[in-house]
Amino acid sequence: MRIYSGVISLLALAFVAQVSAADEQAIEERVRALVPEVETLAIAETPVDGVMEVQLNNEIIYMSEDGRYLMQGRLIDLETQTDLTDATKSVLRREKLNDLDEAQMVSFGPDDAEFELMVFTDTDCGYCRRLHEQIEDYNDEGIRINYLAFPRAGIGSETYNTMVSVWCADDRQSAMNTAKSGKQPPEAECENPVEEQWRLGKSLGVTGTPSMMTPDGDMIPGYVPPRQLRQRLETLSKNQASAE
């Protein structure tokens, strides 16, 4: 079993009560014994008696309050059909997404669109190209698409080099249109955010493309047709409003 090293800021769901110092100490001691390089970690209660939530980097694990048992997987409230694990991860994603500079993205759609999405994309991905072929339809549905680079083959790959050329182009939108059509945009180099965005995607749990995220940190993996995507966003918006 692999436990990811690294740390994150303390974030908790709104309903989480403060954990007793004794519980925190037992869990922290066990985690630090397993992963000595951890500098800080975040611990919170869950609605399940005796089960604590532990945030390590961008991973969520669960431990018994005495620190003896460790569990990995999703915690789902079947009464409300709420994925509590993803709810916590959404908070983590939202914090990182809020730090992004939109000027570093390749955007399609009006600034005042009703909905906005950050889309991790790969110019050689078939479903990414399918999404892009319908970019005007997404815009017509009131959705602004902000592309972030996620070359699936990794840093230094041919796709990575193509995406660098897109981000370094004088007209990024035109270069993106060219790349998404299967053609090669003019080669260009500059200081660019492609690697940084790829690493961000990795840290947010992106494993494939397209991978869409709302400003609130909700993740919508895979290709979703324009009308269905709007319906998903409307539902997420209503759920967000009712939770506030």
C-alpha positions as CSV (number, residue, x, y, z in Angstrom):
1,M,0.0,0.0,0.0
2,R,1.4,3.4,-1.0
3,I,0.8,6.4,1.2
4,Y,1.6,9.6,-0.5
5,S,4.1,11.9,1.2
6,G,3.7,15.6,1.4
7,V,1.3,17.8,3.3
8,I,-1.7,20.0,2.8
9,S,-3.2,22.8,4.7
10,L,-5.8,21.9,7.4
11,L,-9.2,21.8,5.7
12,A,-12.4,20.3,7.0
13,L,-16.0,19.8,6.0
14,A,-18.4,22.3,7.6
15,F,-20.0,19.6,9.8
16,V,-16.8,18.2,11.2
17,A,-16.3,18.7,15.0
18,Q,-12.9,19.3,16.5
19,V,-10.9,16.1,17.2
20,S,-9.7,15.4,20.7
21,A,-6.0,16.0,21.4
22,A,-5.6,12.4,22.4
23,D,-7.1,11.1,19.2
24,E,-5.0,13.4,17.1
25,Q,-1.8,12.4,18.9
26,A,-2.4,8.7,18.4
27,I,-3.1,9.1,14.7
28,E,-0.3,11.5,14.1
29,E,2.2,9.2,15.9
30,R,1.2,6.3,13.7
31,V,1.3,8.3,10.5
32,R,4.7,9.8,11.2
33,A,6.0,6.3,12.0
34,L,4.8,5.2,8.5
35,V,5.8,8.3,6.7
36,P,8.6,10.0,8.6
37,E,9.1,12.8,6.1
38,V,5.6,14.2,6.7
39,E,5.9,17.7,8.1
40,T,2.2,18.4,8.9
41,L,-1.0,16.6,8.4
42,A,-4.7,17.3,8.8
43,I,-7.0,15.2,11.0
44,A,-10.8,15.5,11.4
45,E,-13.8,13.6,12.6
46,T,-16.2,11.8,10.3
47,P,-19.9,11.1,10.9
48,V,-18.9,7.5,11.6
49,D,-18.1,6.9,15.3
50,G,-14.5,6.0,15.9
51,V,-13.4,6.7,12.3
52,M,-11.1,9.7,11.6
53,E,-10.4,11.4,8.3
54,V,-6.7,12.0,7.6
55,Q,-5.5,14.3,4.7
56,L,-2.1,13.6,3.3
57,N,-1.1,15.7,0.4
58,N,-4.1,15.4,-1.9
59,E,-5.1,12.0,-0.6
60,I,-7.7,11.1,1.9
61,I,-7.4,8.1,4.1
62,Y,-9.3,7.0,7.2
63,M,-8.0,5.7,10.5
64,S,-9.5,4.4,13.7
65,E,-9.4,6.9,16.5
66,D,-6.7,4.9,18.3
67,G,-4.5,5.0,15.2
68,R,-4.5,1.2,14.9
69,Y,-6.5,0.7,11.7
70,L,-6.0,2.4,8.4
71,M,-8.6,2.3,5.6
72,Q,-8.5,3.5,2.0
73,G,-11.5,4.1,-0.2
74,R,-14.6,6.3,-0.4
75,L,-16.9,7.1,2.5
76,I,-20.4,7.5,1.2
77,D,-23.5,8.6,3.2
78,L,-26.2,6.3,1.7
79,E,-29.0,8.3,3.4
80,T,-28.1,11.5,1.5
81,Q,-26.2,9.7,-1.3
82,T,-23.3,12.1,-0.6
83,D,-19.7,11.0,-1.4
84,L,-18.0,12.5,1.7
85,T,-14.5,11.7,0.4
86,D,-15.1,13.6,-2.8
87,A,-16.6,16.5,-0.8
88,T,-13.4,16.8,1.1
89,K,-11.3,16.5,-2.1
90,S,-13.5,19.2,-3.7
91,V,-12.4,21.6,-0.9
92,L,-8.7,20.8,-1.6
93,R,-9.2,21.2,-5.4
94,R,-11.0,24.5,-4.9
95,E,-8.2,26.0,-2.9
96,K,-5.6,25.1,-5.6
97,L,-7.9,26.2,-8.5
98,N,-8.5,29.6,-6.9
99,D,-4.8,30.3,-7.1
100,L,-4.7,29.9,-10.9
101,D,-4.1,32.8,-13.2
102,E,-6.7,32.7,-16.0
103,A,-4.1,34.5,-18.3
104,Q,-2.2,31.2,-18.2
105,M,-5.1,29.3,-19.7
106,V,-6.4,29.0,-23.2
107,S,-10.0,30.2,-23.0
108,F,-13.0,29.9,-25.2
109,G,-16.3,31.7,-24.4
110,P,-17.4,35.1,-23.0
111,D,-16.1,36.4,-19.7
112,D,-19.6,36.7,-18.4
113,A,-20.7,33.1,-19.2
114,E,-23.2,31.6,-16.8
115,F,-20.8,28.7,-16.1
116,E,-17.1,28.3,-16.1
117,L,-15.0,25.2,-16.3
118,M,-11.3,24.4,-16.0
119,V,-10.6,21.6,-18.5
120,F,-7.3,19.6,-18.3
121,T,-6.7,18.7,-21.9
122,D,-4.4,16.8,-24.2
123,T,-4.2,17.9,-27.9
124,D,-3.8,14.2,-29.0
125,C,-6.7,12.9,-27.0
126,G,-9.7,11.8,-29.1
127,Y,-12.4,12.8,-26.7
128,C,-10.6,16.1,-26.1
129,R,-10.8,16.8,-29.8
130,R,-14.4,15.8,-29.8
131,L,-15.1,18.3,-27.1
132,H,-13.3,21.0,-28.9
133,E,-15.2,20.3,-32.1
134,Q,-18.3,21.4,-30.1
135,I,-16.7,24.4,-28.4
136,E,-19.3,26.8,-29.8
137,D,-22.1,24.5,-28.6
138,Y,-20.7,24.6,-25.1
139,N,-20.5,28.4,-25.3
140,D,-24.1,28.5,-26.6
141,E,-25.1,26.6,-23.5
142,G,-23.5,29.3,-21.4
143,I,-20.3,27.5,-20.6
144,R,-16.9,29.0,-20.8
145,I,-14.0,26.5,-21.3
146,N,-10.6,27.3,-19.8
147,Y,-8.0,24.8,-21.0
148,L,-5.2,23.7,-18.8
149,A,-2.4,21.6,-20.3
150,F,-2.2,17.9,-19.4
151,P,0.0,16.0,-21.9
152,R,-0.8,12.4,-20.8
153,A,2.5,11.1,-22.2
154,G,4.4,13.3,-19.8
155,I,7.0,16.0,-19.8
156,G,9.2,16.0,-22.9
157,S,6.8,13.9,-25.0
158,E,5.7,15.0,-28.5
159,T,2.3,16.0,-27.1
160,Y,4.1,18.1,-24.5
161,N,6.1,19.9,-27.2
162,T,2.9,20.5,-29.2
163,M,1.2,22.0,-26.1
164,V,4.2,24.2,-25.4
165,S,3.9,25.6,-29.0
166,V,0.2,26.2,-28.3
167,W,0.8,28.1,-25.1
168,C,3.7,30.1,-26.7
169,A,1.8,31.1,-29.8
170,D,0.8,34.7,-30.4
171,D,-2.7,33.5,-30.9
172,R,-3.3,30.6,-28.5
173,Q,-6.9,30.0,-29.6
174,S,-5.9,29.6,-33.2
175,A,-3.0,27.4,-32.2
176,M,-5.3,25.3,-30.1
177,N,-7.7,24.9,-33.0
178,T,-4.9,23.7,-35.2
179,A,-3.6,21.2,-32.7
180,K,-7.1,19.9,-31.8
181,S,-7.7,19.3,-35.6
182,G,-4.8,17.0,-35.7
183,K,-2.4,19.4,-37.3
184,Q,0.8,20.7,-36.0
185,P,0.8,24.4,-34.9
186,P,4.0,26.5,-35.7
187,E,6.8,25.5,-33.4
188,A,7.3,28.0,-30.6
189,E,9.2,28.2,-27.3
190,C,8.8,30.5,-24.4
191,E,8.5,30.6,-20.6
192,N,5.3,28.6,-20.3
193,P,3.0,26.9,-17.7
194,V,2.6,23.5,-19.4
195,E,4.7,21.5,-17.0
196,E,3.3,23.4,-14.0
197,Q,-0.3,22.7,-15.1
198,W,0.5,19.0,-15.8
199,R,1.9,18.7,-12.2
200,L,-1.1,20.5,-10.9
201,G,-3.4,18.1,-12.7
202,K,-1.5,15.1,-11.1
203,S,-1.8,16.6,-7.7
204,L,-5.6,17.1,-8.2
205,G,-6.1,13.5,-9.1
206,V,-6.3,13.9,-12.9
207,T,-5.6,10.5,-14.6
208,G,-7.2,11.1,-18.0
209,T,-8.5,13.7,-20.3
210,P,-10.6,15.6,-20.7
211,S,-11.0,16.2,-17.0
212,M,-13.2,19.1,-16.1
213,M,-13.4,21.0,-12.8
214,T,-15.7,23.7,-11.5
215,P,-14.4,26.7,-9.6
216,D,-15.9,25.0,-6.5
217,G,-13.6,22.0,-7.0
218,D,-16.2,19.6,-8.3
219,M,-14.6,17.2,-10.8
220,I,-16.4,16.0,-14.0
221,P,-14.2,13.3,-15.6
222,G,-14.4,12.5,-19.3
223,Y,-16.3,13.9,-22.2
224,V,-19.9,15.1,-21.6
225,P,-22.0,16.5,-24.5
226,P,-22.9,20.2,-24.2
227,R,-26.5,20.0,-23.2
228,Q,-25.9,17.2,-20.7
229,L,-22.9,19.2,-19.3
230,R,-25.1,22.2,-18.7
231,Q,-27.6,20.0,-16.8
232,R,-24.8,18.6,-14.7
233,L,-23.6,22.1,-13.9
234,E,-27.1,23.3,-13.0
235,T,-27.5,20.4,-10.6
236,L,-24.2,21.1,-9.0
237,S,-25.1,24.8,-8.7
238,K,-28.4,23.9,-7.0
239,N,-26.7,21.5,-4.6
240,Q,-24.1,24.1,-3.7
241,A,-26.8,26.7,-3.0
242,S,-28.8,24.3,-0.8
243,A,-25.6,23.5,1.2
244,E,-24.9,27.1,2.0
